[in-house]
Amino acid sequence: MADVKPFKAILPTKDKVHLVASRSVDSYNSFELRYKIQSNPFSFLRIVKPEYNDTKKSKPNSPELLKKIKHTFSAFIASGVFETDSQEAFYIYEQIKENHSYTGIIGLSSIDDYFNGEIKIHEQTITDREEKLMHYLEVCDFNAEPVLICHPENESINEAIISAKKKQTYFDFTTADKVHHKLWQLHDPNLINQITNGFKEVGAIYIADGHHRSASSSLLGKYRRIQQPNYKGNESFNYFLCAYFSESQLHIYDFNRVVSDLNNLNEIDFIEKIKEKFEIIEKGAEIYKPNKLHNMSMYLGGKWYSLTLKPSFINDTDPVGVLDAALLSEHILAPVLGIQDLKTDKRVVFVNGTKGMEELKNHVDGGKMKVAFGLYPVVMEQLKRIADNHCIMPPKSTYIEPKLRSGMLVYSLSAS
C-alpha cells in the first residue's frame, strides 16, 4: 500500500518556466553547459552551478559550494522567478516527444515506503554517492528532479488524471529539443483523495529511474529523525519528490554496448568463437535491429549480424541471468572479449536506444571502436520480476522515458 501525498510545490512563474527548466546537469557536455548558463539568466543550471563565472572554484560537494547553491536558489525565489503554490496539490504532467506521449502525477513518496520495500528497486546504489547526495540535500534543502516511479494500472487514478486535464494548464511549453511539456495543478480535494486512495490499492510501486536520489532522500530523512526524536512523521523530510507513471505510460529503450577491440582476436576467429553459443546470420550493410528477446544485433567490419542465443544456454528461472544484457556479458563480453566488470572496464561504451542503431554503426565506423552489440529492450515484466525478487540488474540495462526537467517544480525538505 503506497503512501503518496500532495504538497505545495515551488514553481517557476508561468512566463519563465520555459527558461528555468533544464535537463539534468550531467546530460550536458562542458561546452553546452557553459553556453546554457551564460545565455540564459533564468536557467536552473545557474542554481546548481553557481560558480559558473568564478575563476576560483570551490571543491565539489564542499560546504562552501552547497551553501552557494542554496543561496542562489533563495535569490531566484526572492527575485520572483519562483513562487510557492497556495495550497497542497498533485501535479499532472504530460510530456510529448516525437511519437510518444507520457502522462503521470507528481507528488511525494514516504521514506518509510522506501525502507519497508513498498517502493521496490532494481539497481544497486553506491554508498559513497548516496552519502554525497544526502549531504547535498542536507545543505541545499530541496528536491528539484523527481524520482521516476512506475505503478500498476489503476482506474481511479486514471479517471482523476482525465478530470484534471480538463482544466486550464499551469504551463504549456516546448523546449529547444522539441519536447512538449504540460502541467496541471490539481487542488480539488475529491480528486486528491481519489488519487491517494488509488495508490493505496495498487500495492508496491517500482523505481524506474532515480535510485540514488530516492536512497539519499531517505537517508536524509532517517538522519533528521535521529536529530529530532520527537518527530511526528508529517514533516517534509519524511517524504521525497516523485513522478508516478502507470506501466503503459513509460517507454523502456534498449541500452547497447560498443567495444574498442576484439581481445587480440581477428574478426574471423571472433565469429567462430561466438558461433559455439549463438546462431549467427549475416545481414550485410543494412542496419539490423533485434526483433525479440534473446536476439541481438552485432556490427563488425562494416557488416550487421543477427545473433540468437541457443536455447540450451538460457535459464528462464533466473530473473537476472535471463536478461539479454546479462547473457551478452556471460557468453561474449566476459569469456571472449575479457570484459569482467562493466562498471570499470574502459574498453566498453554504453549507447542508449534513443540514439538508434545508427549510433552504434557510427562508433565503429569512426575507427576508435571495433564491435557493437544491439540488445532487445527489457520489458516491464522483467523489471518487476527482478525487483519483486530483490535482485539487481546489470549496469546500464534500461533507458526509461520520460526524462523530467530539473527545476520544473521543486519540493522544500524543510517546509512547514
C-alpha positions as a printed Julia matrix, in Angstrom:
416×3 Matrix{Float64}:
   0.0     0.0     0.0
   1.85    3.08   -1.26
   1.68    6.3     0.75
   1.53    9.04   -1.9
   0.61   12.57   -0.9
   0.15   16.07   -2.38
   2.34   19.04   -1.48
   2.87   22.75   -2.05
   5.31   22.95   -4.94
   7.74   25.78   -5.55
   7.1    26.54   -9.22
   8.72   28.81  -11.79
   6.31   31.54  -12.83
   4.32   30.79  -15.96
   6.22   33.3   -18.07
   9.63   31.9   -17.09
   9.17   28.15  -16.72
  10.41   27.51  -20.27
  13.61   29.36  -19.37
  14.08   27.84  -15.9
  13.54   24.12  -16.53
  16.69   22.33  -17.65
  17.85   18.82  -18.39
  19.81   17.07  -15.67
  23.15   18.83  -15.31
  25.05   15.58  -16.04
  23.47   15.35  -19.52
  25.34   18.42  -20.82
  28.91   18.43  -22.05
  31.15   21.27  -20.85
  30.54   23.43  -23.94
  26.75   23.04  -23.78
  26.72   23.72  -20.06
  28.74   26.92  -20.4
  26.56   28.15  -23.26
  23.27   27.38  -21.5
  24.36   29.13  -18.31
  25.83   32.2   -19.98
  22.98   32.7   -22.46
  20.06   32.21  -20.05
  19.92   34.17  -16.77
  16.9    32.17  -15.56
  18.23   28.65  -16.16
  18.09   26.28  -13.21
  21.64   25.37  -14.2
  22.71   28.7   -12.69
  21.47   27.42   -9.34
  23.25   24.05   -9.41
  26.38   25.63  -10.94
  26.58   28.94   -9.01
  30.3    29.42   -9.66
  29.95   29.34  -13.45
  31.54   32.78  -13.76
  34.14   32.49  -10.98
  37.81   31.95  -11.71
  38.32   30.26   -8.35
  36.09   27.23   -7.81
  35.08   25.51   -4.59
  35.74   21.81   -4.17
  32.9    19.58   -5.43
  30.32   18.86   -2.71
  32.13   21.2    -0.3
  30.08   23.15    2.29
  31.07   26.39    0.54
  29.68   25.24   -2.82
  26.48   23.8    -1.37
  25.77   26.99    0.57
  26.18   28.95   -2.68
  23.64   26.66   -4.38
  21.14   27.24   -1.57
  21.8    30.98   -1.59
  21.32   31.2    -5.38
  18.05   29.3    -5.17
  16.85   31.66   -2.43
  17.83   34.61   -4.61
  15.76   33.19   -7.5
  12.76   32.97   -5.18
  13.31   36.47   -3.8
  13.51   37.92   -7.32
  10.15   36.38   -8.27
  11.4    33.66  -10.63
   9.73   31.04   -8.4
   6.51   31.11   -6.42
   5.05   28.69   -3.88
   1.66   27.14   -4.56
  -1.04   28.48   -2.26
  -2.3    25.03   -1.28
  -1.36   21.39   -1.46
  -1.81   19.77   -4.83
  -0.96   16.86   -7.04
   0.55   17.98  -10.36
  -0.48   16.24  -13.56
   2.41   16.24  -16.01
   2.34   15.38  -19.71
   5.34   15.08  -21.99
   5.1    14.71  -25.75
   8.25   13.63  -27.56
   8.33   12.56  -31.18
   5.78    9.73  -31.42
   5.38    9.2   -27.68
   3.09   10.84  -25.14
   3.52   10.25  -21.4
   1.17   11.39  -18.62
   1.73   10.97  -14.89
   1.36   12.53  -11.45
   3.96   14.44   -9.47
   3.68   14.07   -5.7
   5.53   12.78   -2.65
   6.56    9.3    -1.52
   7.23    8.28    2.06
  10.74    7.31    3.14
   9.08    4.56    5.21
   7.79    3.01    1.98
  11.37    3.04    0.69
  12.73    1.36    3.82
   9.97   -1.25    4.14
  10.02   -2.3     0.49
   6.72   -0.83   -0.69
   8.92    1.08   -3.12
  10.86   -1.59   -4.99
  14.3    -1.21   -6.53
  16.19   -2.98   -9.31
  19.51   -1.12   -9.16
  22.31   -1.25   -6.61
  23.27    2.12   -5.16
  26.8     3.17   -4.25
  27.19    4.13   -0.59
  29.66    6.95   -1.25
  27.37    8.52   -3.82
  24.35    8.13   -1.51
  26.19    9.98    1.26
  27.36   12.78   -1.04
  23.83   13.31   -2.32
  22.48   13.23    1.22
  24.96   15.93    2.23
  23.86   17.94   -0.83
  20.22   17.66    0.23
  21.02   18.43    3.86
  22.55   21.79    2.96
  20.57   22.78   -0.16
  17.3    21.56    1.37
  15.27   20.82   -1.77
  14.39   18.14   -4.33
  14.36   19.59   -7.85
  14.24   16.46  -10.03
  11.59   13.82   -9.27
  12.37   10.14   -8.89
  10.62    8.3   -11.74
   8.16    5.73  -10.33
   6.22    3.05  -12.19
   2.94    1.69  -10.83
   0.32   -0.85  -11.96
  -2.7     0.49  -13.81
  -5.49    1.86  -11.59
  -8.85    3.07  -12.87
  -9.38    5.62  -10.08
  -6.01    7.24  -10.73
  -6.6     7.32  -14.48
 -10.04    8.9   -14.05
  -8.62   11.6   -11.76
  -5.93   12.42  -14.33
  -8.54   12.73  -17.09
 -10.66   15.06  -14.92
  -7.66   17.23  -14.02
  -6.62   17.6   -17.66
  -9.96   19.2   -18.5
  -8.83   22.27  -16.55
  -6.52   25.06  -17.67
  -2.84   24.13  -17.75
  -0.46   25.85  -15.36
   2.19   25.74  -18.05
   2.46   24.55  -21.62
   5.78   24.98  -23.43
   8.19   23.31  -25.82
  11.93   23.13  -25.19
  14.7    23.51  -27.75
  14.97   19.72  -28.1
  11.37   19.71  -29.43
   9.91   18.13  -26.28
   6.46   19.45  -25.34
   5.73   19.86  -21.6
   2.37   20.45  -19.91
   1.43   20.74  -16.23
  -1.93   20.96  -14.44
  -2.38   21.87  -10.78
  -4.85   19.56   -9.09
  -6.25   21.23   -5.96
  -9.67   19.55   -5.9
  -9.83   17.65   -2.55
 -12.09   14.96   -4.01
  -9.67   14.2    -6.84
  -6.75   14.34   -4.42
  -8.45   11.72   -2.24
  -9.23    9.66   -5.33
  -5.55    9.58   -6.28
  -4.36    8.95   -2.71
  -6.79    6.05   -2.31
  -5.91    4.73   -5.75
  -2.27    4.38   -4.75
  -3.31    2.51   -1.62
  -4.94   -0.03   -3.94
  -2.04   -0.59   -6.34
   0.3    -2.34   -3.89
   4.01   -2.0    -4.48
   5.43    0.68   -6.75
   8.72    0.49   -8.65
  11.61    2.91   -9.12
  12.18    3.26  -12.86
  14.9     5.93  -12.63
  16.41    7.72   -9.65
  17.69    5.04   -7.27
  20.39    7.27   -5.79
  18.0    10.21   -5.4
  15.49    8.1    -3.5
  18.2     6.47   -1.37
  19.81    9.79   -0.44
  16.47   11.46    0.38
  15.53    8.52    2.58
  18.94    8.6     4.25
  18.49   12.3     5.0
  15.04   11.67    6.45
  16.45    8.97    8.71
  19.24   11.32    9.83
  16.82   14.14   10.64
  14.61   11.75   12.58
  17.6    11.0    14.81
  18.18   14.72   15.21
  14.5    15.26   16.04
  13.46   12.23   18.16
  10.02   13.75   18.76
   9.2    13.95   15.03
   5.55   13.33   14.15
   6.0    11.75   10.7
   4.38   14.52    8.67
   7.5    16.71    8.49
   8.79   17.44    4.99
  11.94   15.37    5.45
   9.79   12.22    5.73
   8.97   12.45    2.02
  10.71   12.92   -1.31
   9.67   14.16   -4.76
   8.44   11.58   -7.26
   6.75   11.38  -10.66
   4.35    8.45  -10.94
   3.57    6.88  -14.3
   1.5     3.77  -14.92
   3.17    0.9   -16.75
   1.52    1.87  -20.04
   2.89    5.42  -19.76
   6.58    4.51  -19.68
   8.84    3.54  -22.57
  11.8     1.23  -21.9
  14.53    1.6   -24.51
  17.41   -0.73  -25.19
  20.84    0.04  -23.73
  23.55   -1.13  -26.1
  27.27   -1.86  -25.89
  30.23   -0.88  -28.07
  33.7    -2.39  -27.5
  37.04   -0.98  -28.57
  38.84   -4.24  -29.52
  38.41   -7.97  -30.04
  40.79   -9.04  -27.26
  43.59   -9.9   -29.71
  41.31  -11.94  -31.98
  40.77  -11.29  -35.67
  37.22  -10.96  -36.97
  37.03  -14.49  -38.37
  38.25  -16.15  -35.16
  35.96  -13.96  -33.05
  32.89  -15.0   -35.05
  33.93  -18.66  -34.86
  34.17  -18.42  -31.08
  30.72  -16.94  -30.58
  29.2   -19.46  -33.02
  29.53  -22.04  -30.26
  26.59  -20.47  -28.43
  24.83  -18.26  -30.98
  23.03  -18.8   -34.25
  24.61  -16.16  -36.49
  23.07  -14.75  -39.66
  24.96  -12.17  -41.71
  22.66   -9.25  -42.63
  25.04   -7.17  -44.74
  25.31   -3.39  -44.76
  21.67   -2.68  -43.94
  21.1    -1.83  -40.26
  19.69   -4.74  -38.29
  17.71   -4.23  -35.07
  16.87   -7.09  -32.66
  13.26   -8.24  -33.07
  12.67  -10.36  -29.93
  14.16  -11.33  -26.59
  17.48  -13.22  -26.81
  18.06  -11.92  -30.33
  20.88   -9.38  -30.61
  22.43   -7.38  -33.39
  26.15   -7.07  -33.97
  28.04   -4.61  -36.16
  31.55   -5.71  -37.11
  33.79   -4.98  -40.07
  31.17   -2.93  -41.92
  28.52   -5.68  -41.65
  25.47   -6.32  -39.47
  24.74   -9.72  -37.97
  21.79  -11.29  -36.19
  22.86  -13.23  -33.06
  20.34  -15.56  -31.41
  21.42  -17.38  -28.29
  20.84  -21.13  -28.43
  18.03  -22.21  -26.03
  20.3   -24.56  -24.07
  22.2   -21.53  -22.73
  19.1   -19.73  -21.4
  17.87  -20.28  -17.83
  14.36  -18.82  -17.61
  14.22  -19.37  -13.84
  16.92  -16.76  -13.16
  15.31  -13.26  -13.18
  18.66  -11.52  -13.81
  20.51  -14.17  -15.78
  17.76  -14.32  -18.39
  18.21  -10.63  -19.32
  19.88  -10.1   -22.68
  22.39   -7.69  -21.11
  23.43  -10.44  -18.69
  23.51  -13.09  -21.42
  25.71  -10.91  -23.62
  28.16  -10.45  -20.74
  28.1   -14.11  -19.76
  28.62  -15.55  -23.23
  30.56  -12.91  -25.19
  31.85   -9.92  -23.24
  33.45  -11.85  -20.38
  34.68  -15.16  -21.88
  35.58  -13.95  -25.39
  36.38  -10.24  -25.04
  37.75  -10.38  -21.48
  35.4    -7.71  -20.07
  34.77   -8.84  -16.49
  33.47   -5.63  -14.91
  31.22   -3.35  -16.96
  31.49   -0.59  -14.33
  35.25   -0.21  -14.6
  36.4    -1.55  -17.98
  37.11    1.43  -20.21
  37.01   -0.72  -23.36
  33.2    -0.72  -23.32
  30.91    2.23  -24.05
  27.15    2.3   -23.45
  24.75    3.8   -26.0
  21.1     4.31  -25.06
  18.46    3.24  -27.54
  17.03    6.7   -28.18
  20.06    7.27  -30.42
  19.18    4.33  -32.66
  21.25    1.56  -34.23
  22.86    4.14  -36.49
  24.79    5.45  -33.5
  26.35    2.01  -32.97
  27.49    1.97  -36.59
  28.94    5.46  -36.25
  31.0     4.45  -33.2
  32.59    1.55  -35.07
  33.0     3.31  -38.42
  34.71    6.17  -36.6
  37.68    3.87  -36.04
  38.04    4.01  -32.25
  35.65    1.1   -31.57
  35.72   -2.37  -33.09
  32.37   -4.09  -32.47
  28.89   -3.03  -31.39
  26.05   -5.04  -29.88
  22.38   -4.01  -30.02
  20.0    -5.5   -27.45
  16.26   -6.02  -27.38
  14.73   -3.72  -24.72
  13.94   -5.07  -21.25
  10.19   -5.49  -20.88
   8.27   -4.22  -17.84
   7.51   -7.7   -16.54
  11.25   -8.46  -16.43
  11.95   -5.27  -14.47
   9.17   -6.03  -11.96
  10.24   -9.66  -11.6
  13.76   -8.58  -10.72
  12.54   -6.01   -8.19
   9.99   -8.42   -6.68
  12.76  -10.99   -6.16
  15.1    -8.42   -4.58
  17.58   -8.82   -7.44
  19.77   -6.24   -9.15
  20.03   -5.56  -12.88
  23.38   -5.43  -14.67
  24.71   -1.88  -15.21
  23.04    0.1   -17.99
  20.29   -2.41  -18.72
  17.46    0.07  -19.25
  16.96    3.6   -20.52
  13.49    4.73  -19.49
  11.49    7.75  -20.63
  10.08   10.24  -19.92
  13.02   12.2   -18.51
  11.71   15.1   -16.44
  13.37   18.51  -16.31
  15.15   19.87  -13.25
  13.6    22.94  -11.63
  10.23   22.44  -13.31
   8.85   22.19   -9.8
  10.71   22.0    -6.51
   9.97   20.38   -3.13
  11.3    22.0     0.04
  12.65   19.47    2.55
  12.06   21.82    5.46
   8.74   23.48    4.59
   6.23   23.51    7.44
